[in-house]
């Protein structure tokens, strides 16, 4: 009997008893909310926010990495240069792994090549081996391009939603900003 009761308790979210009183419009949640918002765009935006701590460092490291790679020749590179290139390749792959971890969970909110996929499969599909420095550079560059483009796409859809809500409330759209003339 005790085992059955524990199993029943595990299936139901914990409930907090809220005392009846005049709360002047404030409220407490009586049960834990379900995982995810139920809105793919908001879930994507939340995941991007969680992963953003790795996006800017990745961009900065990629700039340094690009400068180092521009110094490499097909032969005769110094051991110091080779060591630095591999060290920065490691830093970039580490950042890519952390970004992969942060973006796990939600689905990519759009169809991609006619298929549904996870956000991480779209944004950071693979992390190349550290010693494949050209592949590491290309992968990191593609990740940044994809994440920035996805962020702009999600934000534009959310802005359209906000405009639709304002319109449904009878609010007039804001006027377009006037273009300022450039000063010489």
Secondary structure, DSSP 8 states (H G I E B T S, - for coil): -HHHHHHHHHHS--B-----S--TT----SB---SS-S-HHHHHHHHHHHHHHHHHHHHHHHHHHHHHHHT--SS---HHHHHHHHHHHHHHHHHHHHHHHHH-SSB-SS-BTTB--BHHHHH------TT-HHHHHHHHHHHHHHHHHHHHHHHHHHHHHHHHHHHHTT--------------
